[in-house]
């Protein structure tokens, strides 16, 4: 008998709620098609208000959508719901520092950075270089384990406080 895994799609307030519910429905369908629906639980909940504690082995946070003022609460919620030693995966969509010249702005990474700032700038969402994102998660109590470039963006893996329960 294998342990039941849980995947939760969290809503950050009301923005995008319908889209997140559609993503959760698609994830349920994929789990069924893969034959693992009996071992995976997919839920939609408000990340900051969920009553769950120490129930997840791992979590993914689309942190780039959280405004600066809500980020400490986001990390606190992640610490609360992760089991001791649980894993946290964060995407680093903006590799490197902001462009500092017209030439840098015109290359692919510079254009990508500018597009993200146009998209997220109105929401007070910080564009954090990888070192700053890593430091932010560390300040929130997570231990960095690994950085990986997928060919499209960076991924940062962290461990939650505490010893993993085996």
NUSETOR-197230 format. One record per residue (C-alpha): residue number from 1; residue in three letters; x, y, z. Coordinates in Angstrom, 1 decimal, decimal comma, padded with zeros to 4 digits. Layout:
% NUSETOR-197230
NODE    nr   rest       px       py       pz
NODE   NUM    ala        X        Y        Z
...
% end
This chain:
% NUSETOR-197230
NODE    nr   rest       px       py       pz
NODE     1    unk    000,0    000,0    000,0
NODE     2    unk    001,5    003,3   -001,0
NODE     3    unk    000,9    006,6    000,9
NODE     4    unk   -001,7    009,0   -000,5
NODE     5    unk   -000,2    012,0   -002,1
NODE     6    unk   -002,0    015,4   -002,1
NODE     7    unk   -001,7    018,1   -004,7
NODE     8    unk   -003,4    021,4   -003,9
NODE     9    unk   -004,0    024,2   -006,2
NODE    10    unk   -004,2    027,3   -004,0
NODE    11    unk   -005,9    030,5   -004,9
NODE    12    unk   -004,4    033,8   -003,9
NODE    13    unk   -007,5    035,7   -003,1
NODE    14    unk   -010,2    035,7   -005,8
NODE    15    unk   -008,0    036,5   -008,8
NODE    16    unk   -008,0    033,6   -011,3
NODE    17    unk   -010,2    031,3   -009,2
NODE    18    unk   -012,1    030,0   -012,2
NODE    19    unk   -008,8    029,2   -014,0
NODE    20    unk   -007,4    027,4   -011,0
NODE    21    unk   -010,5    025,3   -010,6
NODE    22    unk   -010,2    024,4   -014,3
NODE    23    unk   -006,6    023,4   -013,8
NODE    24    unk   -007,5    021,3   -010,8
NODE    25    unk   -010,2    019,5   -012,9
NODE    26    unk   -007,7    018,8   -015,6
NODE    27    unk   -005,2    017,5   -013,0
NODE    28    unk   -007,9    015,1   -011,7
NODE    29    unk   -008,6    013,9   -015,2
NODE    30    unk   -004,9    013,3   -015,9
NODE    31    unk   -004,5    011,5   -012,6
NODE    32    unk   -007,4    009,2   -013,6
NODE    33    unk   -006,0    008,6   -017,0
NODE    34    unk   -002,6    007,7   -015,4
NODE    35    unk   -004,2    005,3   -013,0
NODE    36    unk   -003,2    007,1   -009,9
NODE    37    unk   -006,4    008,8   -008,9
NODE    38    unk   -006,7    006,6   -005,8
NODE    39    unk   -003,3    007,9   -004,6
NODE    40    unk   -003,6    011,6   -005,4
NODE    41    unk   -005,8    014,2   -003,9
NODE    42    unk   -006,3    017,5   -005,7
NODE    43    unk   -007,9    020,4   -003,9
NODE    44    unk   -008,6    024,1   -004,4
NODE    45    unk   -008,2    026,3   -001,4
NODE    46    unk   -007,0    029,7   -000,3
NODE    47    unk   -003,3    029,4    000,4
NODE    48    unk   -003,4    031,8    003,3
NODE    49    unk   -006,5    030,5    005,0
NODE    50    unk   -006,2    026,7    004,7
NODE    51    unk   -006,5    025,0    008,1
NODE    52    unk   -004,2    022,2    007,0
NODE    53    unk   -001,0    021,7    009,0
NODE    54    unk    002,0    019,5    008,4
NODE    55    unk    000,1    017,3    005,8
NODE    56    unk    002,1    017,7    002,6
NODE    57    unk    005,4    016,0    001,6
NODE    58    unk    006,0    018,7   -001,0
NODE    59    unk    004,6    021,9   -002,4
NODE    60    unk    005,0    024,0   -005,5
NODE    61    unk    004,4    027,7   -005,2
NODE    62    unk    003,9    030,0   -008,2
NODE    63    unk    005,4    032,7   -006,1
NODE    64    unk    005,8    035,1   -009,0
NODE    65    unk    002,1    035,8   -008,7
NODE    66    unk    002,2    036,9   -005,0
NODE    67    unk    002,5    040,7   -004,4
NODE    68    unk    005,3    041,8   -002,2
NODE    69    unk    002,9    042,5    000,8
NODE    70    unk    001,6    038,9    000,8
NODE    71    unk    004,9    037,0    000,4
NODE    72    unk    005,7    036,6    004,1
NODE    73    unk    002,2    035,2    004,7
NODE    74    unk    002,7    032,9    001,7
NODE    75    unk    005,9    031,5    003,1
NODE    76    unk    004,3    031,1    006,5
NODE    77    unk    001,4    029,1    005,0
NODE    78    unk    003,9    026,9    003,2
NODE    79    unk    005,8    026,2    006,4
NODE    80    unk    002,6    025,4    008,2
NODE    81    unk    001,3    022,9    005,6
NODE    82    unk    004,6    021,1    004,8
NODE    83    unk    005,6    018,2    006,9
NODE    84    unk    009,0    018,6    008,7
NODE    85    unk    011,7    018,4    006,1
NODE    86    unk    009,1    018,7    003,3
NODE    87    unk    010,2    020,0   -000,1
NODE    88    unk    009,3    023,3   -001,7
NODE    89    unk    009,7    024,0   -005,4
NODE    90    unk    009,8    027,6   -006,6
NODE    91    unk    010,1    028,7   -010,2
NODE    92    unk    012,6    031,4   -011,0
NODE    93    unk    011,1    032,9   -014,1
NODE    94    unk    013,5    035,8   -014,3
NODE    95    unk    017,1    034,4   -014,5
NODE    96    unk    019,8    036,9   -013,7
NODE    97    unk    019,6    040,6   -013,1
NODE    98    unk    017,5    043,2   -014,9
NODE    99    unk    018,9    044,4   -018,2
NODE   100    unk    021,3    047,3   -017,8
NODE   101    unk    021,7    048,4   -021,4
NODE   102    unk    019,7    048,6   -024,6
NODE   103    unk    021,7    045,7   -026,0
NODE   104    unk    020,8    043,5   -023,0
NODE   105    unk    017,1    044,6   -023,2
NODE   106    unk    017,0    043,5   -026,9
NODE   107    unk    018,3    040,0   -026,3
NODE   108    unk    016,0    037,1   -025,5
NODE   109    unk    016,4    037,3   -021,7
NODE   110    unk    016,0    041,0   -021,7
NODE   111    unk    012,8    040,9   -023,7
NODE   112    unk    011,5    038,1   -021,4
NODE   113    unk    012,3    040,2   -018,3
NODE   114    unk    010,6    043,3   -019,8
NODE   115    unk    007,5    041,3   -020,8
NODE   116    unk    007,2    039,9   -017,2
NODE   117    unk    007,5    043,3   -015,7
NODE   118    unk    004,7    044,6   -017,9
NODE   119    unk    002,6    041,7   -016,9
NODE   120    unk    003,2    041,7   -013,2
NODE   121    unk    004,3    045,2   -012,5
NODE   122    unk    000,8    046,5   -011,8
NODE   123    unk    000,3    043,8   -009,2
NODE   124    unk    003,3    044,9   -007,1
NODE   125    unk    004,9    041,5   -007,8
NODE   126    unk    008,7    041,7   -007,4
NODE   127    unk    010,9    040,5   -010,2
NODE   128    unk    013,5    038,8   -008,0
NODE   129    unk    016,9    037,6   -009,3
NODE   130    unk    017,6    034,0   -008,3
NODE   131    unk    019,9    035,0   -005,4
NODE   132    unk    017,2    037,3   -004,0
NODE   133    unk    014,5    034,7   -004,4
NODE   134    unk    016,7    032,1   -002,7
NODE   135    unk    017,5    034,6    000,1
NODE   136    unk    013,8    035,4    000,6
NODE   137    unk    012,9    031,7    001,0
NODE   138    unk    015,9    031,2    003,4
NODE   139    unk    014,8    034,2    005,5
NODE   140    unk    011,4    032,4    005,7
NODE   141    unk    013,1    029,3    007,2
NODE   142    unk    013,6    027,1    004,1
NODE   143    unk    017,0    025,5    003,3
NODE   144    unk    018,1    025,7   -000,3
NODE   145    unk    019,0    022,3   -001,9
NODE   146    unk    019,3    022,8   -005,6
NODE   147    unk    019,0    025,2   -008,6
NODE   148    unk    018,2    023,7   -012,0
NODE   149    unk    017,8    025,3   -015,4
NODE   150    unk    015,1    023,5   -017,4
NODE   151    unk    016,0    025,2   -020,7
NODE   152    unk    013,0    027,5   -020,2
NODE   153    unk    013,3    028,8   -016,6
NODE   154    unk    015,1    028,2   -013,3
NODE   155    unk    013,7    025,9   -010,6
NODE   156    unk    014,8    026,3   -006,9
NODE   157    unk    014,3    023,4   -004,5
NODE   158    unk    014,2    023,9   -000,7
NODE   159    unk    013,7    021,9    002,4
NODE   160    unk    011,2    023,0    005,1
NODE   161    unk    012,4    023,2    008,7
NODE   162    unk    012,6    020,0    010,7
NODE   163    unk    013,7    016,5    010,1
NODE   164    unk    011,9    014,4    007,4
NODE   165    unk    009,8    011,6    008,9
NODE   166    unk    010,5    008,4    007,1
% end
